[in-house]
Amino acid sequence: MPVHVILLDAVRVAQSPTWMPSDGALHGPALDHLMRWNLIALCLCFLAAHAWLVAAILRRRKSTQATAPKALPWIILTALCAMYVWMAVIAQRLWAENRFAGPAPEAMQVEVVGEQFQWYFRYPGEDAAFGITRPELVNAAGGNPLGLDARDARGKDDVVSSVLVLPVGREADLRLRSLDVIHGFFIPGMRLKENAVPGLVLHVHFTPSVIGTYPILCSQVCGSGHARMQAMLSVVSPAEFQAWLAARERARIQEGAP
């Protein structure tokens, strides 16, 4: 197959939206653009390296007399280094925007808790404050999977769900923690991945921009039931989100949960 056909196929694959799940986050296009650049650059480097090897094998032996180095290889090497430095700077900026730069003051707070082999999502309620949790109070079978302390008034209106529901167009600030081992919180459709580490509270924020349902996976091998550790993100309209939250609060009151 001619080299130019291989290059064209690589470019088509890199530019095709089918090689990645549909993007549903505001920051997704910039990240996808960077990933396409990475794929194209890797294909070009792969072809160039093999072409260089083949040329070295087929060419006749040159005289042992020292010759001045050609400028072309150094130009190509310099261009590649400059391109990868540029991509590294862009990647660092995208990483920092979701993790190191703080979210907007009006961002919705949601706690994400990983436990073998389940994801839990906690909303702070009308007081916008999370209640205290205690490890000795964790009792999933008893309806208290996160160990909420019933004596803390701030936790009275907390809502715990096994499904992450977010309103479209509003930034969400997720605080991640784990009750046992390291879990990898991964939403491919939101171009979002962050670890939940025991003893640490890590933050990541993003803005869902497309209504729909997106799978949530665990990207860290966390035990024998790792493959079962899945959940769903449901991005809905603001009105639907308020209705869902109100229904969850009514259910919590009826069940008498802490």
Beta strands, then each sheet from edge to edge (+ up, - down):
strand 1: 108-115
strand 2: 118-123
strand 3: 159-161
strand 4: 164-167
strand 5: 172-178
strand 6: 183-187
strand 7: 192-196
strand 8: 202-206
strand 9: 212-218
strand 10: 231-236
sheet 1: 3+ 2- 1+ 5+ 8-
sheet 2: 4+ 10+ 9- 6+ 7-
end
